[in-house]
C-alpha cells in the first residue's frame, strides 16, 4: 500500500510536515539523546542503519505518519516530532505518540502542546478517526501534562505505564476540514 500524501500545514505558532529520508540523521540524533531516550519504550541507542531500516518500512505504510514540526517563522529548522501510527481505518482508531522536542532551544515554548493539538485535529477532522490512545511512562510528568491539556484521559496505570485515550467529540465527527 502507498502512504497517502499529506501536505505541510501551519497552525498557530507551528508548521508541520511529514518525515522525509533527508531528516533521518536529525531525528536519530534527537531520539538518541539521553533526555529523550529515557522516555521511550525502546530506550536503547539506535544506529543510523537501524533507523534507516525502520524508515524503509515506514515509507510504504499508510497507517503510520511521523510529522516534524518547526516554529512558523523558522520553517526550515524542525525542532521536534509527533506521530499517528497503528491506524485502523475501519475501526477509526490510532495510537498517538512519538512526541519529542529534539532541539533544546525549543523546550518550554509550548511547541509540543501546539503540535499535539494539531495532530489531534488532523486525526479527528481529516482522517475522521474517532479514538486515539497512547502509552506514556508515569514518570514522564511533562508529557502527561501535555496530553491532559489537550483532552486525553487516563484509562489505566500498570507497572509504571499510563494508558490514556481521547474520543472525538460530536463536533469533530460532524465536521471535516483539512489543516
Long-range contacts (C-beta under 8 A, 24 or more apart in sequence): 1-60, 1-61, 1-62, 2-60, 2-62, 3-59, 3-60, 3-61, 3-62, 3-64, 3-65, 4-62, 6-65, 6-122, 9-118, 9-178, 9-179, 10-72, 11-114, 11-117, 11-118, 11-121, 11-179, 12-72, 12-114, 12-118, 13-71, 13-72, 13-110, 13-111, 13-114, 14-69, 14-70, 14-71, 14-72, 14-111, 14-114, 14-115, 14-118, 15-69, 15-70, 15-71, 15-72, 15-75, 16-67, 16-68, 16-69, 16-82, 16-115, 16-118, 16-119, 17-67, 17-68, 18-65, 18-66, 18-67, 18-68, 19-55, 19-58, 19-66, 19-67, 19-68, 19-81, 21-55, 21-59, 23-68, 23-78, 24-48, 24-51, 24-52, 24-55, 26-78, 26-102, 27-51, 27-66, 27-68, 27-81, 27-102, 29-102, 30-80, 30-81, 30-100, 30-102, 30-103, 31-100, 31-102, 33-102, 36-100, 36-102, 39-100, 39-136, 39-137, 39-139, 39-140, 39-143, 41-135, 62-87, 63-87, 63-88, 63-89, 63-94, 66-98, 67-115, 67-119, 69-111, 69-114, 69-115, 69-118, 71-106, 71-109, 71-111, 77-103, 78-102, 78-103, 79-103, 79-105, 79-106, 79-111, 80-106, 80-111, 80-112, 80-115, 82-112, 82-115, 82-116, 82-119, 83-119, 84-119, 84-122, 84-123, 84-127, 84-129, 84-132, 87-127, 87-129, 92-128, 92-129, 92-130, 92-131, 93-129, 93-130, 93-131, 93-132, 93-133, 94-123, 94-127, 94-129, 94-131, 94-132, 94-133, 95-132, 95-133, 95-134, 96-120, 96-123, 96-132, 96-133, 96-134, 96-152, 96-166, 97-134, 97-135, 97-136, 99-143, 99-146, 112-146, 113-146, 113-149, 113-150, 116-146, 116-147, 116-150, 117-150, 118-179, 120-150, 120-151, 120-166, 121-172, 121-179, 122-179, 123-168, 124-168, 124-172, 124-173, 125-172, 125-175, 125-176, 125-177, 125-178, 125-179, 126-176, 126-177, 126-178, 126-179, 128-173, 128-176, 129-168, 130-167, 130-168, 130-173, 131-165, 131-166, 131-167, 131-168, 132-165, 132-166, 133-163, 133-164, 133-165, 133-166, 134-163, 134-164, 134-165, 135-161, 135-162, 135-163, 135-164, 136-161, 136-162, 136-164, 137-161, 137-162, 138-162
